[in-house]
Amino acid sequence: MGNVLAQIDPTTITTAVVALVIGGALGATGAWAWARHLRLAWRREAERTGELARAEAEASAVRAQAEAERTVLTDRERLENELQSQHDEVRETKQRIAKREDQQDRRATKLDERDDQLDRRSEKLERRGDRLAKRETELTGLIDESMAELARISEMTLETAREELLRRAEIDGRDEAEATVRRIVEHAESEAKDKARELTLMAIQRYAGEHVAEVTTRVLTLPTDEMKGRVIGREGRNIRALEAATGVDLIIDDTPGVITISCFDKVRQTIAFEALTTLVEDGRIHPARIEEVVDKVKSEIDERIIQQGKDAAVEANVKNLHPKLIETMGRLGFRTSYGQNVLKHSIEVSFLSQLIADQLGLNGRIARRCGFLHDIGKALDHESEGSHTRLGLEIAKQYGEKEPTLNAIGGHHFDVPTTSPYTVIVSAADALSGARPGARRESLEHYIKRLDALQDIAKDHEGVKQAYAIQAGREVRVIVDAKQVTDDRAFAIARAIADRVSSEMTFPGEIKVTVLRETRVIEVAR
C-alpha cells in the first residue's frame, strides 16, 4: 500500500486534501461526494500505476530474454569456434599419422627388398661354400689316391712295374690322340667360322635397303601467325580438344609460323599431323569440327596401315598371312627402334634370312617368313606388358602360325630354347640389319665414345689386364690375371662391371659382360 501511495501523483494528493477541506465546509453530504470522487481518482491512479508496473516488468523480461539469447549465441559461437579448432587439429593429426604410415610402409618395403637381397647373397655364398667344400673333398681324395699309389709303387715287382709302364704309355698315347682330335676340331671350327663369314658377306652384298625414320616430333608450318591463334582457340579450347582427341602434345612457343607435334606413338603423331593440316587448310577450327576431322583421319590411317601391311607382305613374298597379322605388321611402319623403321627392318631381315638359308641348303621360303614376322611383337609392346618376343609369339600362335616360325619369333633373342636352325638364321640376320652402318641413327663419334667408355669401365677393376668392346658395343670381353683373380672373384668383377655400365652409360638394348680367366703353362724344349 505504501508503494502505491508513493507512486500517486502529488497533485492528486493535493486535490484530495482540498476536496476534504471543501467537503468539511459543505457538510456531510458534500464530504461524502468528495470522498467518493477521491476514491475513484485514487483507483484510477492505482490502475494506471499497476499497468505501468506490468509494462515495465514485461519490458524487463523481454530485455532479460534478449540478453539471455545474446549470451547463448555468444557461447554457441565460442563453442563452435573451439569445436572447429579441435576438428582442424584432429585433421592435421590424421594427416601426420597417414604421412608417417606411408613413410613406415616405404621403409618396410625397402627393408623387405634388402632382406631379399641378403637372402640371395646368402644363397650364393652357400652355393659357393658347397662348391669349395666339394673341391676340398676332391682334393683330399686325390691326395689319398696319390699316397696310396706311392705306397703301391714302393712294393711293386719288376713284372708289375713293366705292366704299369705299358699302362702309362697307353694313357699318354690316348692323351696325344685326344689332343690331335682337339686340333682337328679347332681347325674345323675355324673353317666353319670362315664359311659363315663368307655366307654373311655374300648375303649382305646381295641385299641393300634404304631406311627412312621419323623423329618423335613433327613440325607443322602455318600460313600466318593469325592461324596459330585460331588453332589455340578461345581460352585454349581448340588445342585442348585436339590433344584430347589425338593423344599428342602440341607445343606452341614463340617460334613464328610453326606448331610442334610431340608423341612417341607414330600412329597418333601422324593422325594429329594430318588432322591439323586438314583443319588449317579448311579454316574451320572448333571442337566439333576437330572431332569430325580426327575421326575421318583415323579411318584413313587404319586403311593405310592395312594396305601398308599388305604391301610389305607382297614385297617380302610372304603369303597366306592372317588379316590380323597383316594389320599388325602394317603398324610397324609407324614404329622405329633406335631410329630404324621396324617394318623396313623386318623386310630386310626376311631377305637376309632367305639368302643365308639358301646358302646353307635350307628352305628359303620358311626363313623368309620367320624373318618377316620376327619383330611383330613390337607393334603390341606399348599396349601390353611383356617383351616383344613373348607378345609376338602369342599373337602368331593365336592366328595360326606354326613351327619353326613361332620359335624364330620367340627365340631370336634366345628368350626361349632354340629348336630350329631358322631361329639362329633370323638372329644372325637381325643382328646384321641392326648393326650395319647407317641402319640406326648414331653418329660415329658418339659410337666411338661409347665403346671407349665401355672399355674404360671394364679396365677400372683390379686384376683386369685387357678389355675389348665387340659385337658393335653389345658385348665387352674382359681378360683377367689368373694369378691375381680367382674364379669367384671373376664372377664378382663381371657383376661389378655390369652394374657400373647400367648406372653410368646410356645404350640401346643390352650389353653382355664376359670375364675370361685362363692359366697358361709354357715350357721350352732344348
Phi, psi and omega in degrees: 000321178298322178295321181294317180294327181292332183272354181286142181296130178304327178300321179296317180297317179300317179299318181296317180297316178300319180298321180295319180296313180297320180299320178299324180288326183276342180113181185295319182295316179292324179296319179296321181294317178292326177295317179297319178296322180293321178297319180297320179295319178297320181297315179298320180294322179295319179297316179298318179296320177297318179298320178296320180295317179296319179297319179295322178295317179297319178297321178296319179296319179296317178297319178296319180295318179297319179297319179296318180295319177299320179297317180297317180296318179298315179296322180295315178298318179298316179295319179296320178297317178297318180295319178297319178298318178296320178298317179298317179297319179296318180296316177297321178296318178298318180296316178298320179296317179297319179297317178295323177296317177299316179298319178295321178297315179297319177296320178297320178297315178298320178296320178297317178297318178296322177298318178298317178298317178296322178296317180295318178296322178296320178297318178298316179297322178295318179296318177296320177298321178296318179296318178297319178296321179295317178296321179296319178296318179297318179297318177299319178296320178296320178297317179297319178296320179296316178298319179294321179296319177296320178295322180291319181296323181298337179256012186280144176272175181297316180295319179294322179295321178298315180297322178294323178296316179296322179295319179294322177297321177297320179295316179298318178297323178294321179298318179295321178297319179295321177297320178297318178298319180298318179296320179296317180296316179298320177296319179295320178296321178298315178296324179295320178296318178298319180294318179296320179296321179296317179297318181297313180297322179295319180295318180295319181294328183278349180226138174214134181230158178251145181239135174236115183242138177264151178277175184283355177233149175230143184249126178256125180271128181263149181292323180217162176290336178295329179294329178298319177295322178292325177294320179293317179081174180293123181056026176077020184290325180293316182292325176293319179296319180293318178295320180292324183284329185253339181077028179242171174252127177259120182256114180241110182242200183282354180294123185287137170076015180221152172230131181260130178256121184240126177190138180285337181272115184293331180293310179296323179298316180294318178300314181296318181297312183290323178295317180293323176298316179297317180295320180294318179293323182285323179089342178269106184234107174205164187306317181295316179295323179298313179299319180297314182292320180297317178299319180295316180294323177300317178298317179295320180294320178300317178295320179296322179299314180297315180295323179296320177295319178296315180298319180294319179296321178293317180297320179278355180059046177250121187248168175059042175270144176295142180305325179294322177293323178297316178297318180296319177296325178297328178293335179294342176294340177258010183244138176238150177235106183056039177089355182259128178296123189289325179292315176299320178298318180296319177297317180297318179296324179297318179293315179297320179297318179297316182297317179293318180296320178298319180294331180270000179081020179261180183281111181293328181295317179294317180298321180294319179295317179298315180294324182293323185263002192295330182252024183296334179294341179291344175281351184240348189290344176271354179255334184229158178279148179121164179288160181292335178291317180292316179296319178295321178298319182293314182289326178293319178293323181296327184251031162092008177285147184244176171294149000271007181298319181298317181293325178293321179292314184278341188241010182288347170251015177062034174282335176233157180301141181279125180240002185216142176295338180292332177296317178294320179298314179296321178298317179294317180294323178298317178295321179296316183292324183277333187263348183291149182301131177094347182289320180239139185287103175205121183294153180298321181297314179296322179298314180296318179298321180294320178294318179298317180296322178297316179292321180296319178298318181294322182286342184276046177220141182295135178095352181275127180266313181218155176216134183228129173272123183231180179054046179056036178084006179274350180213146174235125179262125184243125179253123182251160178280119183294337180283331181263332188245127175273174179298316180296320178295327178297320176298317180296320179297317179299316180294319180295319179296316180298320180294317180293320179297318181294323185273333188254346185239155173245123186209154177279142174070226183232156175236123181269132179252118180242119179255124182251129177228120181222154177247122179251127178248121184240128175235145180246125179268130180236000000 
